[in-house]
Amino acid sequence: MAPENTLTAFHLAVVCGADMIELDVQRTIDGELVVFHDHHVSRLTNGHGLVVRQTLANLRRLSIRCEQIPTLQEVLERFSGHLGLNIELKARGTAAAVAALLARWPSPARRDEVPPYLVSSFLYTELRDPVLRASGLPLAVLTSKVTRTTLAVATELGAWSVNCSLRALEPTTVDRVHAAGFRLLVYTVNEPADLQRCMDLGVDGLFTDHPERLRSLQNTPP
């Protein structure tokens, strides 16, 4: 398995037949949008410190199992148009910059109801950013558990989807989200039994580290 949030990992997702890839975006101290999950670089690289307090040049010197931290632009150059990109705003101050970059980028056609770009976040202040809202990009409200507040925020934002944790998925969750007018995407689902359960409940999409397992289940006759 390739290191998370790397170009190699995204390439493998394409090979495995994923419809969309999820990536985490933060902004460096010199204003570059980089793709990295953790706020600190220490778990995944040979460096130390906060991503948002680094320059792009400093981050480029770090290694993720012999790979570099990619920029959002590099991901767009390589994968835009090949599958959907779910861009999670991981840190504050990223929304306007992401919207501005995508506004300058050719927007590919939709693929089977999958938007070319989906902007998601647990940071609802980022999703409320005026520049992002004005861009018209589809938005996803990230939450650990679907609550009335979650659905109220999704309604306020006119969200494309609500993205919730597998641990909080209940039999009634799908119906509640659908009744409110949103799609439900569930993270992170890796075990075959959990994948099948989500499919049986009628969720609209799954986040998984093993898209090949999902494809196998989808191609298995009932």
N, C-alpha and C positions, 0 to 999 in steps of 0.2 A: 504494500500500500504506500502511495506517495505521501510526502508531508503535506499537511493541510494548507490551504490557501496558497498553493504554488502552481505555476504554469503546468508542471507535470501532472499534478492532481486533477486539474481542470481538463487536461487532454485525456486522461483516463476516463473521466466522466463522460466525455464525448464518445469514446470508444465503447463504453459500457451501455450506451443508449440513453443517457439521462436527457430529459427534456429541458432542464434548467440547472444551473449551478448556483450555490449560495456562497457569497464571499463577504468578508468583513472589511470595512474601509475606515481608515483614520487619516488625519491630516498632520503632516510633519510640521516642525517649527518654521520651516521655510516654505510652507504652503503646498506641498506636494501630497497628492492622494495616494496612499499606499494600502496594499491589501494584507492585512494582518489581524488575527483574532484577538490576542491578549493585549491588555494595556501595557504590560511589561514584556520586554523581549527575552527575558532570561529563560523561560520554560522551553522555548522552541529554538533559540539561537545560542551562539557562543558569546553573546553580549549581555549588557545590563542596562537598566533604565527604562523610562517610559517612552513609548513610541512618539507621542506628541511633543516630546522635548528633544527629539533627535532631528538632525537634518537628513535629507534623502541620501547625501553622500555617506554619512555615518552608517545608515541602515544598509547601504549597498555593500559595506565592508563585512557585514555579518553573514553567517552561513546557517541555512536550515538544511542540515544533511546534504551539504554540497550545492544547495540552491540559494538563489537570492530572493529577497523579499520583492515581489513584483509591484508595479504601480497599477492603478486602475486603468490608465491609458494603455498599458501593455496588455492587460486582459481584454480590453475592448478591441485592440488591434488584432489579437489572436482569435477571439471567440465570438465577438458580436456578429450576429446573423447565423451562427451555427447552432445556438441554443439560447434559451432565455437566461438572463443574468439577474439574480436576486441579490441586490446590493444592500447589505445591512450597514446602517450608520452606527458605528461602534463607539464613536466619541463625539463630544459636542463640537460644534463649529464645522461640521462636514456637509450639512445639507445643501447649503447654497453653492458650495464648490462642486459637489456632485451634480447638481442640477445644471450648473453652468457648463461643465464638461460634456454632459450628455446632450445639451442643446447644440453644441458644436459638432456632435457626432451623428453620422447618418443613421437614421432609425430604420432597422430592418422590419420587414413585414412580420405580422403575428404568425405563429406556428401552432395550429391546432389549439387555439384558445390560450396558449401560453404567451404572455406579453414579452416583448423583447427585453424590457427592463422593468423590474419591480423593486421599489425602494422601501425597505423595512427598518424598524428600529424599536427597541424598548424605550428609547428616549423620545417621548411624545412631543417635547418641545422642538426637537429636530424635525419631526414630521409636520409640525405646525409652521415651520419656517416659511415666510412669505414667498421667497424666491422658489423654493421647492413646490409650494402649492400652486404658484402661477405657472409652473412648467407643465402641469397636466400629467406628470408621470404617475403611473399606478402606485398606490401606497399599500403597505401591509402593516398592521398593528401587531407587534410581537408581544406575547404575554405568556407567563408561566401557566396561568389558568384563566379560562374565559369567565368573566364576571359581567355584571351590569355596567360597571365602569368601562370595561374593555369594549363592549358593544356601543356604549355612548360615544367613546372616542372614535371608534371606527365610523359611526354615523356622522359625527362632526367632520371627519376628514374625507368622507366619501370614499372609504378605503376599498381596494380591490379584494383584499382578503384579511382574515384574522389568522395569525400563525401561533399555535399553542403547543405546549409541551405534551409529549406522550404520557407522562406521569399523571397529568391532570385530565386526560381524555376520558370522558364518561359516555355511556350510551346515549344520553340526551344532548350531548354537546353539539353534535353535528346538526341536529334539528333546530336547536336554539340559534346557531350561527346562520344557518340557511334561512330561517324564518325572519331574521333581522336583515337579510339581503346580502350576505357576504359568503365568500368561499371560505372553507376551512382547510388550512395546511397544518400538518403536524410534524414536529421535530422531536428528537432524532430517533428514527425507527430503523433498527438494524437486524433484529432477530426475525426469522421467518414467521413465527407465531404472531408477533406484534404487527408485522407487515400485513398478514392475512386479516387480523382483527380490524385494522384500520380500513382495509379494503371492504370488509363486510359491513362496517359501519357507514360507509359511503363518504369518507373524507375526499376532498378534492385534490389533494396533493400531499406528498410525503418528502421529508428531508431524510436522506439515508447516506451512510458511507458505503453502501453496497447496492448500487442500482441494478447490478446483475441479478441479485436475489429477487428484487421486485419484478424485473422483467421475466424471470423464470416463473414466478407465481402467476403473473398476468397471462402467460402463454400456456399455463396448465389447464387442461379441460376441467370443467366443474364435475 
